[in-house]
Amino acid sequence: MLTGECGLARALPGSEMSSPGLVLAGFTPRFLGGRLYVLGQTEIEYLDSLAEVGRHQALETLFSYEFPCLFVTKGLAVPPELLELAAAHDVAVIRTSLKTAAFYQRMRPFLEDSFAPRTVIHGSLADVYGVGLLFVGRSGIGKSELVLDLVERGHRLVADDLVDVRRLGHDVLIGRGHERARHFMEIRGVGLIDVGALFGIRAVRQQKRIEVVVQLEDWDSAAAYDRTGLDGQTMEILDTVLPKVVVPLNPGKNITVVSEVVAMRHLLRFSGVDSAKDFNERLIHQMQQQRAIRDYLVEDYE
């Protein structure tokens, strides 16, 4: 920290981080303020190459924009004018021994995670055959018991009851458990259990990408449920659309095996195999063949 306590109270407006670049040379039409800026060896050597008046003018142009913090990489020496202007504009200047590329590699994931959109969903998240299944449904429908059965069959618990979801990039949703309730489950009639302690460390994981939403519903004989898989449903979480499977619960249904099939079907579709679509195309092809034979026999007058 080269400026003491200066600028430390400033809030970061976002995760954007870049080099000031050509603004130091006076080209400002495309320069945007409000970011974290990084001075590497190129920028520092450019400033050192300027005369005192030119260097002061270049730095005044930079500090005329609002930004919360300035980083200097590779442990480089900083021009005194830079520290004076930073103190005058209440901007923190932090120096690191990391090379510029390594600094970006460390900071960008941290900033993206810190500023990622987040929400909390009432449900249970499990890793089934490497697929993140998010189970949702009314309270008491059996989400926790289902995930517990999956864990007993060798799959892994990620979160129960409350799933902390954050979006990385445009369409990647990462779910994890609440910090204080991670890997604990509430089983009605039994109480709280520690899944990691009961089943071992291989039965749990810290986080998992959410890929399919499984909605558990009470059986309704009057409802129309999807029986072919052609009319896929979706659910939107944090502006990201996920495939959704609605599973009605009735006595005798092995919902654990059904969940495993949901995960395996997702893996098949990801590899380019869609059983419902393939069956439909095969059925249409067979109907077309039978129609062609029928038309031929109708036109055969001999």
C-alpha positions as YAML, in Angstrom:
chain: A
units: angstrom
residues:
- id: 1
  name: MET
  ca: [0.00, 0.00, 0.00]
- id: 2
  name: LEU
  ca: [1.74, 3.16, -1.21]
- id: 3
  name: THR
  ca: [-0.84, 5.75, -0.14]
- id: 4
  name: GLY
  ca: [-1.52, 4.67, 3.45]
- id: 5
  name: GLU
  ca: [-5.21, 4.80, 4.39]
- id: 6
  name: CYS
  ca: [-6.03, 7.00, 1.41]
- id: 7
  name: GLY
  ca: [-8.94, 5.77, -0.70]
- id: 8
  name: LEU
  ca: [-9.60, 2.60, 1.27]
- id: 9
  name: ALA
  ca: [-13.15, 3.66, 2.12]
- id: 10
  name: ARG
  ca: [-14.15, 3.78, -1.54]
- id: 11
  name: ALA
  ca: [-16.61, 1.21, -2.82]
- id: 12
  name: LEU
  ca: [-15.77, -0.80, -5.93]
- id: 13
  name: PRO
  ca: [-18.38, -0.09, -8.63]
- id: 14
  name: GLY
  ca: [-17.86, -3.35, -10.53]
- id: 15
  name: SER
  ca: [-15.53, -6.11, -11.61]
- id: 16
  name: GLU
  ca: [-14.02, -4.33, -14.63]
- id: 17
  name: MET
  ca: [-10.24, -4.06, -14.55]
- id: 18
  name: SER
  ca: [-7.93, -2.83, -17.30]
- id: 19
  name: SER
  ca: [-4.87, -0.80, -18.17]
- id: 20
  name: PRO
  ca: [-5.25, 2.97, -18.70]
- id: 21
  name: GLY
  ca: [-3.44, 2.46, -22.00]
- id: 22
  name: LEU
  ca: [-3.46, 5.35, -24.43]
- id: 23
  name: VAL
  ca: [-5.04, 7.79, -21.97]
- id: 24
  name: LEU
  ca: [-1.53, 8.40, -20.66]
- id: 25
  name: ALA
  ca: [-0.59, 9.52, -24.17]
- id: 26
  name: GLY
  ca: [-3.57, 11.88, -24.30]
- id: 27
  name: PHE
  ca: [-6.02, 9.72, -26.28]
- id: 28
  name: THR
  ca: [-9.23, 9.84, -24.22]
- id: 29
  name: PRO
  ca: [-12.26, 9.44, -26.56]
- id: 30
  name: ARG
  ca: [-12.75, 5.76, -25.67]
- id: 31
  name: PHE
  ca: [-11.52, 5.88, -22.08]
- id: 32
  name: LEU
  ca: [-14.04, 4.87, -19.41]
- id: 33
  name: GLY
  ca: [-13.75, 5.73, -15.73]
- id: 34
  name: GLY
  ca: [-15.02, 3.77, -12.78]
- id: 35
  name: ARG
  ca: [-12.76, 0.76, -13.24]
- id: 36
  name: LEU
  ca: [-9.79, -0.69, -11.43]
- id: 37
  name: TYR
  ca: [-6.67, 0.30, -13.34]
- id: 38
  name: VAL
  ca: [-3.36, -1.52, -13.56]
- id: 39
  name: LEU
  ca: [0.01, 0.00, -14.39]
- id: 40
  name: GLY
  ca: [2.51, -2.52, -15.69]
- id: 41
  name: GLN
  ca: [6.08, -2.17, -16.83]
- id: 42
  name: THR
  ca: [5.05, -0.67, -20.19]
- id: 43
  name: GLU
  ca: [3.05, 2.15, -18.57]
- id: 44
  name: ILE
  ca: [5.67, 2.88, -15.89]
- id: 45
  name: GLU
  ca: [8.52, 2.99, -18.42]
- id: 46
  name: TYR
  ca: [6.44, 5.27, -20.63]
- id: 47
  name: LEU
  ca: [5.88, 7.67, -17.74]
- id: 48
  name: ASP
  ca: [9.60, 7.57, -16.86]
- id: 49
  name: SER
  ca: [10.46, 8.46, -20.46]
- id: 50
  name: LEU
  ca: [8.47, 11.71, -20.28]
- id: 51
  name: ALA
  ca: [9.82, 15.01, -19.11]
- id: 52
  name: GLU
  ca: [8.52, 16.20, -15.73]
- id: 53
  name: VAL
  ca: [5.93, 18.52, -17.28]
- id: 54
  name: GLY
  ca: [4.69, 15.88, -19.72]
- id: 55
  name: ARG
  ca: [4.52, 13.22, -17.00]
- id: 56
  name: HIS
  ca: [2.52, 15.48, -14.71]
- id: 57
  name: GLN
  ca: [0.13, 16.35, -17.54]
- id: 58
  name: ALA
  ca: [-0.38, 12.67, -18.44]
- id: 59
  name: LEU
  ca: [-1.12, 11.76, -14.84]
- id: 60
  name: GLU
  ca: [-3.48, 14.72, -14.40]
- id: 61
  name: THR
  ca: [-5.42, 13.47, -17.44]
- id: 62
  name: LEU
  ca: [-5.68, 10.02, -15.84]
- id: 63
  name: PHE
  ca: [-6.81, 11.32, -12.46]
- id: 64
  name: SER
  ca: [-9.39, 13.61, -14.03]
- id: 65
  name: TYR
  ca: [-11.55, 10.48, -14.30]
- id: 66
  name: GLU
  ca: [-13.27, 8.83, -11.36]
- id: 67
  name: PHE
  ca: [-11.85, 5.44, -10.40]
- id: 68
  name: PRO
  ca: [-11.44, 3.78, -6.99]
- id: 69
  name: CYS
  ca: [-8.03, 2.16, -7.10]
- id: 70
  name: LEU
  ca: [-4.75, 1.89, -9.01]
- id: 71
  name: PHE
  ca: [-2.47, -1.17, -9.00]
- id: 72
  name: VAL
  ca: [1.23, -1.25, -9.88]
- id: 73
  name: THR
  ca: [2.67, -4.66, -10.78]
- id: 74
  name: LYS
  ca: [6.14, -6.26, -10.64]
- id: 75
  name: GLY
  ca: [7.12, -4.17, -7.60]
- id: 76
  name: LEU
  ca: [7.98, -1.23, -9.87]
- id: 77
  name: ALA
  ca: [8.99, 2.17, -8.55]
- id: 78
  name: VAL
  ca: [6.22, 4.72, -8.82]
- id: 79
  name: PRO
  ca: [6.74, 8.34, -9.96]
- id: 80
  name: PRO
  ca: [6.32, 10.76, -7.02]
- id: 81
  name: GLU
  ca: [3.81, 12.79, -9.06]
- id: 82
  name: LEU
  ca: [1.51, 9.78, -9.23]
- id: 83
  name: LEU
  ca: [1.39, 9.40, -5.45]
- id: 84
  name: GLU
  ca: [0.77, 13.13, -4.97]
- id: 85
  name: LEU
  ca: [-2.15, 13.16, -7.39]
- id: 86
  name: ALA
  ca: [-3.54, 9.92, -5.94]
- id: 87
  name: ALA
  ca: [-3.57, 11.43, -2.46]
- id: 88
  name: ALA
  ca: [-5.19, 14.61, -3.77]
- id: 89
  name: HIS
  ca: [-7.97, 12.62, -5.47]
- id: 90
  name: ASP
  ca: [-8.36, 10.09, -2.63]
- id: 91
  name: VAL
  ca: [-7.33, 7.12, -4.80]
- id: 92
  name: ALA
  ca: [-5.55, 4.11, -3.29]
- id: 93
  name: VAL
  ca: [-2.34, 2.99, -4.98]
- id: 94
  name: ILE
  ca: [-1.37, -0.62, -4.30]
- id: 95
  name: ARG
  ca: [1.84, -2.26, -5.43]
- id: 96
  name: THR
  ca: [2.25, -5.99, -5.98]
- id: 97
  name: SER
  ca: [5.28, -8.12, -6.78]
- id: 98
  name: LEU
  ca: [3.25, -10.23, -9.23]
- id: 99
  name: LYS
  ca: [3.84, -9.88, -12.94]
- id: 100
  name: THR
  ca: [1.04, -8.14, -14.81]
- id: 101
  name: ALA
  ca: [-0.35, -11.29, -16.47]
- id: 102
  name: ALA
  ca: [-0.28, -13.25, -13.21]
- id: 103
  name: PHE
  ca: [-1.98, -10.39, -11.40]
- id: 104
  name: TYR
  ca: [-4.84, -10.36, -13.92]
- id: 105
  name: GLN
  ca: [-5.18, -14.15, -13.66]
- id: 106
  name: ARG
  ca: [-5.62, -13.94, -9.90]
- id: 107
  name: MET
  ca: [-7.78, -10.85, -9.66]
- id: 108
  name: ARG
  ca: [-10.30, -11.43, -12.43]
- id: 109
  name: PRO
  ca: [-11.82, -14.67, -11.03]
- id: 110
  name: PHE
  ca: [-11.98, -13.06, -7.57]
- id: 111
  name: LEU
  ca: [-13.75, -9.96, -8.89]
- id: 112
  name: GLU
  ca: [-16.15, -11.94, -11.08]
- id: 113
  name: ASP
  ca: [-17.11, -14.11, -8.14]
- id: 114
  name: SER
  ca: [-17.50, -11.12, -5.80]
- id: 115
  name: PHE
  ca: [-19.77, -9.21, -8.20]
- id: 116
  name: ALA
  ca: [-21.65, -12.20, -9.63]
- id: 117
  name: PRO
  ca: [-25.48, -11.96, -9.47]
- id: 118
  name: ARG
  ca: [-26.77, -14.10, -6.61]
- id: 119
  name: THR
  ca: [-29.99, -15.53, -5.28]
- id: 120
  name: VAL
  ca: [-31.09, -18.10, -2.73]
- id: 121
  name: ILE
  ca: [-33.43, -20.94, -3.71]
- id: 122
  name: HIS
  ca: [-35.38, -23.24, -1.43]
- id: 123
  name: GLY
  ca: [-34.40, -26.70, -2.60]
- id: 124
  name: SER
  ca: [-31.71, -29.36, -2.58]
- id: 125
  name: LEU
  ca: [-28.72, -29.68, -4.89]
- id: 126
  name: ALA
  ca: [-26.96, -32.97, -5.64]
- id: 127
  name: ASP
  ca: [-24.22, -34.18, -7.96]
- id: 128
  name: VAL
  ca: [-25.63, -37.20, -9.78]
- id: 129
  name: TYR
  ca: [-23.25, -38.82, -12.28]
- id: 130
  name: GLY
  ca: [-21.50, -35.45, -12.57]
- id: 131
  name: VAL
  ca: [-24.74, -33.60, -13.36]
- id: 132
  name: GLY
  ca: [-25.97, -30.90, -10.98]
- id: 133
  name: LEU
  ca: [-29.64, -31.64, -10.21]
- id: 134
  name: LEU
  ca: [-31.56, -28.95, -8.34]
- id: 135
  name: PHE
  ca: [-34.61, -30.43, -6.63]
- id: 136
  name: VAL
  ca: [-37.44, -27.98, -5.92]
- id: 137
  name: GLY
  ca: [-40.97, -28.42, -4.63]
- id: 138
  name: ARG
  ca: [-43.21, -27.62, -1.71]
- id: 139
  name: SER
  ca: [-41.89, -27.91, 1.82]
- id: 140
  name: GLY
  ca: [-42.17, -31.46, 3.12]
- id: 141
  name: ILE
  ca: [-42.53, -33.15, -0.27]
- id: 142
  name: GLY
  ca: [-39.38, -35.21, 0.28]
- id: 143
  name: LYS
  ca: [-36.48, -33.34, -1.34]
- id: 144
  name: SER
  ca: [-34.07, -34.02, 1.51]
- id: 145
  name: GLU
  ca: [-35.03, -37.70, 1.77]
- id: 146
  name: LEU
  ca: [-34.52, -38.09, -1.98]
- id: 147
  name: VAL
  ca: [-31.06, -36.54, -1.89]
- id: 148
  name: LEU
  ca: [-30.19, -38.66, 1.15]
- id: 149
  name: ASP
  ca: [-31.12, -41.77, -0.82]
- id: 150
  name: LEU
  ca: [-28.98, -40.57, -3.72]
- id: 151
  name: VAL
  ca: [-26.04, -40.10, -1.35]
- id: 152
  name: GLU
  ca: [-26.54, -43.64, -0.04]
- id: 153
  name: ARG
  ca: [-26.30, -44.85, -3.66]
- id: 154
  name: GLY
  ca: [-22.94, -43.16, -4.15]
- id: 155
  name: HIS
  ca: [-23.87, -39.68, -5.35]
- id: 156
  name: ARG
  ca: [-22.92, -36.44, -3.62]
- id: 157
  name: LEU
  ca: [-24.73, -33.76, -1.65]
- id: 158
  name: VAL
  ca: [-23.97, -30.13, -2.44]
- id: 159
  name: ALA
  ca: [-26.63, -28.24, -0.48]
- id: 160
  name: ASP
  ca: [-29.90, -28.90, 1.29]
- id: 161
  name: ASP
  ca: [-32.83, -26.65, 2.11]
- id: 162
  name: LEU
  ca: [-31.13, -23.38, 1.04]
- id: 163
  name: VAL
  ca: [-29.06, -23.26, -2.13]
- id: 164
  name: ASP
  ca: [-26.91, -20.18, -2.68]
- id: 165
  name: VAL
  ca: [-26.83, -19.64, -6.47]
- id: 166
  name: ARG
  ca: [-24.51, -17.28, -8.31]
- id: 167
  name: ARG
  ca: [-24.16, -16.69, -12.03]
- id: 168
  name: LEU
  ca: [-20.74, -16.73, -13.64]
- id: 169
  name: GLY
  ca: [-20.46, -15.34, -17.14]
- id: 170
  name: HIS
  ca: [-23.70, -15.41, -19.13]
- id: 171
  name: ASP
  ca: [-25.16, -18.86, -18.51]
- id: 172
  name: VAL
  ca: [-23.25, -20.73, -15.80]
- id: 173
  name: LEU
  ca: [-25.07, -21.13, -12.48]
- id: 174
  name: ILE
  ca: [-23.03, -22.35, -9.52]
- id: 175
  name: GLY
  ca: [-24.83, -23.62, -6.43]
- id: 176
  name: ARG
  ca: [-23.45, -24.17, -2.96]
- id: 177
  name: GLY
  ca: [-24.75, -24.53, 0.56]
- id: 178
  name: HIS
  ca: [-25.21, -21.83, 3.14]
- id: 179
  name: GLU
  ca: [-21.97, -21.10, 4.97]
- id: 180
  name: ARG
  ca: [-23.28, -22.22, 8.36]
- id: 181
  name: ALA
  ca: [-25.54, -25.07, 7.24]
- id: 182
  name: ARG
  ca: [-23.34, -26.65, 4.57]
- id: 183
  name: HIS
  ca: [-23.68, -30.46, 4.28]
- id: 184
  name: PHE
  ca: [-26.19, -30.64, 7.12]
- id: 185
  name: MET
  ca: [-29.64, -32.05, 6.36]
- id: 186
  name: GLU
  ca: [-32.91, -31.96, 8.24]
- id: 187
  name: ILE
  ca: [-34.74, -35.27, 8.09]
- id: 188
  name: ARG
  ca: [-38.22, -35.01, 9.57]
- id: 189
  name: GLY
  ca: [-38.57, -37.39, 12.49]
- id: 190
  name: VAL
  ca: [-34.79, -37.84, 12.79]
- id: 191
  name: GLY
  ca: [-33.44, -34.31, 13.05]
- id: 192
  name: LEU
  ca: [-30.23, -32.76, 11.77]
- id: 193
  name: ILE
  ca: [-27.54, -35.01, 10.33]
- id: 194
  name: ASP
  ca: [-24.02, -34.30, 9.09]
- id: 195
  name: VAL
  ca: [-23.81, -36.06, 5.73]
- id: 196
  name: GLY
  ca: [-20.03, -35.68, 5.48]
- id: 197
  name: ALA
  ca: [-19.51, -37.25, 8.90]
- id: 198
  name: LEU
  ca: [-21.97, -40.11, 8.29]
- id: 199
  name: PHE
  ca: [-21.06, -41.07, 4.72]
- id: 200
  name: GLY
  ca: [-17.52, -39.75, 4.38]
- id: 201
  name: ILE
  ca: [-15.93, -36.86, 2.56]
- id: 202
  name: ARG
  ca: [-16.66, -38.42, -0.85]
- id: 203
  name: ALA
  ca: [-20.39, -38.01, -0.23]
- id: 204
  name: VAL
  ca: [-20.25, -34.21, -0.31]
- id: 205
  name: ARG
  ca: [-18.83, -31.44, -2.46]
- id: 206
  name: GLN
  ca: [-18.48, -27.71, -1.91]
- id: 207
  name: GLN
  ca: [-20.19, -26.45, -5.05]
- id: 208
  name: LYS
  ca: [-21.60, -27.67, -8.37]
- id: 209
  name: ARG
  ca: [-22.88, -26.21, -11.59]
- id: 210
  name: ILE
  ca: [-26.68, -26.42, -11.78]
- id: 211
  name: GLU
  ca: [-27.67, -28.10, -15.04]
- id: 212
  name: VAL
  ca: [-31.18, -29.52, -14.60]
- id: 213
  name: VAL
  ca: [-34.09, -28.49, -12.36]
- id: 214
  name: VAL
  ca: [-36.21, -31.38, -11.06]
- id: 215
  name: GLN
  ca: [-39.57, -30.18, -9.76]
- id: 216
  name: LEU
  ca: [-41.31, -32.60, -7.42]
- id: 217
  name: GLU
  ca: [-45.11, -32.37, -7.39]
- id: 218
  name: ASP
  ca: [-47.95, -34.22, -5.71]
- id: 219
  name: TRP
  ca: [-49.71, -36.56, -8.13]
- id: 220
  name: ASP
  ca: [-52.77, -35.01, -9.77]
- id: 221
  name: SER
  ca: [-54.87, -37.38, -11.84]
- id: 222
  name: ALA
  ca: [-56.40, -34.46, -13.70]
- id: 223
  name: ALA
  ca: [-53.06, -32.96, -14.73]
- id: 224
  name: ALA
  ca: [-51.43, -33.61, -18.10]
- id: 225
  name: TYR
  ca: [-47.82, -34.74, -17.65]
- id: 226
  name: ASP
  ca: [-45.21, -35.00, -20.36]
- id: 227
  name: ARG
  ca: [-44.98, -38.65, -21.43]
- id: 228
  name: THR
  ca: [-42.64, -38.42, -24.41]
- id: 229
  name: GLY
  ca: [-40.01, -35.84, -23.44]
- id: 230
  name: LEU
  ca: [-40.53, -33.91, -26.68]
- id: 231
  name: ASP
  ca: [-42.16, -30.91, -25.04]
- id: 232
  name: GLY
  ca: [-39.32, -29.85, -22.79]
- id: 233
  name: GLN
  ca: [-39.99, -27.37, -20.00]
- id: 234
  name: THR
  ca: [-37.59, -24.73, -18.72]
- id: 235
  name: MET
  ca: [-37.03, -22.63, -15.61]
- id: 236
  name: GLU
  ca: [-35.31, -19.25, -15.49]
- id: 237
  name: ILE
  ca: [-32.87, -18.46, -12.69]
- id: 238
  name: LEU
  ca: [-30.85, -15.23, -12.73]
- id: 239
  name: ASP
  ca: [-31.77, -14.66, -16.40]
- id: 240
  name: THR
  ca: [-30.40, -18.12, -17.26]
- id: 241
  name: VAL
  ca: [-32.73, -20.73, -18.77]
- id: 242
  name: LEU
  ca: [-32.35, -24.27, -17.45]
- id: 243
  name: PRO
  ca: [-34.14, -27.45, -18.56]
- id: 244
  name: LYS
  ca: [-36.81, -28.52, -16.08]
- id: 245
  name: VAL
  ca: [-38.30, -31.94, -15.46]
- id: 246
  name: VAL
  ca: [-41.59, -32.22, -13.57]
- id: 247
  name: VAL
  ca: [-41.86, -35.49, -11.65]
- id: 248
  name: PRO
  ca: [-45.25, -36.31, -10.07]
- id: 249
  name: LEU
  ca: [-45.05, -38.33, -6.88]
- id: 250
  name: ASN
  ca: [-47.37, -41.25, -6.31]
- id: 251
  name: PRO
  ca: [-47.09, -44.34, -4.05]
- id: 252
  name: GLY
  ca: [-44.60, -46.93, -5.25]
- id: 253
  name: LYS
  ca: [-42.61, -44.69, -7.59]
- id: 254
  name: ASN
  ca: [-38.84, -45.10, -7.26]
- id: 255
  name: ILE
  ca: [-37.99, -41.43, -7.44]
- id: 256
  name: THR
  ca: [-34.30, -42.08, -6.78]
- id: 257
  name: VAL
  ca: [-33.91, -44.17, -9.93]
- id: 258
  name: VAL
  ca: [-35.96, -41.61, -11.85]
- id: 259
  name: SER
  ca: [-33.51, -38.90, -10.74]
- id: 260
  name: GLU
  ca: [-30.58, -40.99, -11.92]
- id: 261
  name: VAL
  ca: [-32.28, -41.43, -15.28]
- id: 262
  name: VAL
  ca: [-32.80, -37.66, -15.53]
- id: 263
  name: ALA
  ca: [-29.07, -37.15, -15.02]
- id: 264
  name: MET
  ca: [-28.08, -39.85, -17.51]
- id: 265
  name: ARG
  ca: [-30.53, -38.52, -20.11]
- id: 266
  name: HIS
  ca: [-28.97, -35.08, -19.74]
- id: 267
  name: LEU
  ca: [-25.54, -36.59, -20.35]
- id: 268
  name: LEU
  ca: [-26.85, -38.36, -23.46]
- id: 269
  name: ARG
  ca: [-28.37, -35.15, -24.81]
- id: 270
  name: PHE
  ca: [-25.15, -33.31, -24.11]
- id: 271
  name: SER
  ca: [-23.33, -35.90, -26.23]
- id: 272
  name: GLY
  ca: [-25.86, -35.50, -29.06]
- id: 273
  name: VAL
  ca: [-28.27, -38.38, -28.32]
- id: 274
  name: ASP
  ca: [-31.94, -37.44, -27.80]
- id: 275
  name: SER
  ca: [-33.97, -40.61, -27.26]
- id: 276
  name: ALA
  ca: [-37.37, -38.93, -27.56]
- id: 277
  name: LYS
  ca: [-36.41, -37.14, -30.75]
- id: 278
  name: ASP
  ca: [-34.82, -40.26, -32.25]
- id: 279
  name: PHE
  ca: [-37.93, -42.35, -31.47]
- id: 280
  name: ASN
  ca: [-40.20, -39.70, -32.96]
- id: 281
  name: GLU
  ca: [-38.16, -39.50, -36.17]
- id: 282
  name: ARG
  ca: [-38.09, -43.30, -36.44]
- id: 283
  name: LEU
  ca: [-41.87, -43.45, -35.99]
- id: 284
  name: ILE
  ca: [-42.45, -40.77, -38.64]
- id: 285
  name: HIS
  ca: [-40.13, -42.57, -41.06]
- id: 286
  name: GLN
  ca: [-41.99, -45.86, -40.54]
- id: 287
  name: MET
  ca: [-45.37, -44.17, -41.10]
- id: 288
  name: GLN
  ca: [-44.08, -42.62, -44.31]
- id: 289
  name: GLN
  ca: [-42.88, -46.00, -45.54]
- id: 290
  name: GLN
  ca: [-46.24, -47.64, -44.79]
- id: 291
  name: ARG
  ca: [-48.04, -44.82, -46.55]
- id: 292
  name: ALA
  ca: [-45.84, -45.24, -49.62]
- id: 293
  name: ILE
  ca: [-46.61, -48.99, -49.73]
- id: 294
  name: ARG
  ca: [-50.33, -48.34, -49.32]
- id: 295
  name: ASP
  ca: [-50.34, -45.77, -52.13]
- id: 296
  name: TYR
  ca: [-48.49, -48.20, -54.37]
- id: 297
  name: LEU
  ca: [-51.03, -50.98, -53.75]
- id: 298
  name: VAL
  ca: [-53.93, -48.60, -54.41]
- id: 299
  name: GLU
  ca: [-52.45, -47.67, -57.79]
- id: 300
  name: ASP
  ca: [-51.70, -51.29, -58.74]
- id: 301
  name: TYR
  ca: [-54.60, -52.22, -61.05]
- id: 302
  name: GLU
  ca: [-53.20, -55.51, -62.40]
...
